[in-house]
C-alpha cells in the first residue's frame, strides 16, 4: 500500500499511557496544542497530521483514491507501530473519529479507550453525490479559495480565535479536502460501536448541529454496548477543543478518570 510518513507532535513521558489525537478533514496536528500543554504531565501525548494535511506530504499522484479511509487508517497504524505505542487512548475529531473506528478495530490490543467528538458513526448521503461534493470543493477552492475556506471555518468554530486557527489549517490542506470529503459522504461503523471491546465515549457537542442531526443511529449503537456512553458538552461546536480548550480538557479528564475507576473495580 502507498503509506506516507506522517507529521506528528510528541510530548510527555515515555512510561505513561498515550493520548493519541487525530483531526478531521482540513485540520492538522496543531489543532491539539492546548491538549499537549494540559495532558503532557500525566500522559505521553501524540497528535498527527493526516496525509496532505499540515506538514504531512500529499500522496503521489494526489488523487481521490489515495485518500480512502482504509489508506488513511493504514497510515495511522504504521505510525503507531513505528513509534511502538501501546496503552493508547484514541481521541478523534470529525473524520479523525471515523478513522478511529477502523484503527481500533484492526489493532484493538494496543488501545485502552476510544473517544470521538464531532463524529457520527454513520453517514447516509447518497454515494452518487460524492463526485458532486468533490466538484463543488474543487471549483470553490480553485476560484474562491479564501472566501470558501473562511466560510468553512466559520461553521467549524464558534469564536474568532477558533475560526482563525481552523482557517489556517484549512489553507494547508486545501489540495486534500476535496479528495478526502469524497470518502465521507456514506459510511457505517455502528457495528464497531456495538461490538467494541474497549470503552467508547461519544462527546456530543451542543452546537455541532450538522453532526448532531446525524447521530440517531450512533446513539442507538451506544445503547447496545455497556462499554459505550455519551457525554454532553455544552457551549462548544464541531471543533470543541478549539472553541473552549478548558472545558474540553476537563471533559476528557473526567472520561479518563472514569476509566481508571472502572478498571479498579
KOLNU-760958 format. One record per residue (C-alpha): x, y, z. Coordinates in pm, whole numbers, plus 50000, padded with zeros to 5 digits. Layout:
<dotis>
XYZ ...
</dotis>
This chain:
<dotis>
500005000050000 501045036249941 501775045750304 503075080350397 505355092350676 503065114150885 503945146051067 503425141351438 503985160451759 505065140852068 505225153952423 505045139252772 506545108152928 507665075752770 506435054653062 502885068353059 499725058352879 499385075452541 496785101152440 496595099152060 494785128151886 493585127251524 491975156651343 489315157351072 489275168550709 491215201150680 492805200051026 496295190351138 498345180851442 498455217151557 494765215651643 495725198851970 498385222752106 496325230352415 495885193152483 499655187652462 500175215152720 497475202752954 497985165052946 501745160852898 502485159653272 500475127653306 500505111252961 502565106652652 500685128852406 500795123452030 498955142951761 499255135851389 498635153051056 496935130450802 498355127550450 498045160450264 497395179450589 499735201450790 503315192150707 502475156350607 503205151050237 500495146249980 500385112749804 501715109749451 499605111449248 497345133949458 494125116649354 490885107549526 491685070649561 494775079949764 492535094050040 490365063750107 489515057550471 491435024750451 494645041950338 494315069750595 493815043950870 496775023750744 498985054750769 497955058551133 498575021851211 502055023651057 502835054151271 501635036551586 503805006651501 506835028151413 506555046951744 505935014051931 502875028452101 500505008352316 498135015252607 496595041752382 493595064052444 492495073852091 490745107652065 489385116751722 487605147751594 485195145351300 486775122951033 489545115351280 486915097951490 485695078251189 489255066651131 489385056751497 486645030951440 488795014651170 492145016851350 490845003451682 489024975051507 492224964651327 494624965851625 492424965551937 495104951652169 497014984552157 494105005752285 492625013452625 489775035352501 488255053652206 486715088352230 485215108351944 483795143551914 482215159951613 481795124751474 478895103251363 479425066251306 477045065951010 476625089850719 473905083350464 474375108850188 473755090049859 477055078449715 476275092549371 476615127149529 480255121249626 481585134449292 479275164449328 480715172649672 484235168849535 483415190149232 482005218649439 485015217949671 487445217349379 485725246149198 485425268149505 488985261549618 490315270049273 488435302349212 487325314749558 489935299449790 490005324650076 486265331550078 485385294450072 487835284450344 486715313050567 483115301750508 484015265950610 485985278550911 483025299851021 480975267951054 483745248451226 484425273051508 482245293751743 484645322151825 487115342951627 490175325051763 488935290151679 487745302151336 491175316851260 493015285151366 490615264551155 491145287450854 494945284850878 494745246850895 492325245250603 494715265850389 497445239850435 495065211450346 493305227450051 494645202049799 493455172750014 489995184450120 488015175949802 489545141149781 489035132950149 485465145950168 484585123649871 485025093550101 482955107950386 479525110350221 478475074650302 479815050150560 478555029150850 480565019551160 477665015051401 478624978351419 482004988451559 480415007551846 478014979151921 480864953751933 483754974952063 485854955052312 487244987252464 485385016252629 483925040652378 482795076152458 480905099052222 481295135452319 478135152452191 478885189152133 475955212752191 476335234851884 477605208851636 474225209251467 475035191551140 476635161951316 474005160851590 471275157051328 473055125651205 473555109051544 470395088051583 471935055051471 475125062451663 473175068151984 471285035651926 474585017251882 475945032352204 472875019852392 473644984152281 477134982952435 477634985552811 481184997952748 479915027752547 478495060752670 477565096052563 478875127452734 477125160452658 479465190152627 477815224252648 478845256552480 481015241852202 480685232651836 482335209351587 485925216251696 485215216552068 488855216152177 489425249151989 486155265652093 486865261052462 490065241852549 489425244552922 486065227252930 487165202152666 490225192552871 488075189953183 485625167452996 488365144752864 489985143153208 486685131253350 486385104353083 489905091753153 489365091853530 486155071853492 488135045153307 490615042753595 487785038553847 486155011153637 489454992753599 489944992553977 486614975754040 
</dotis>
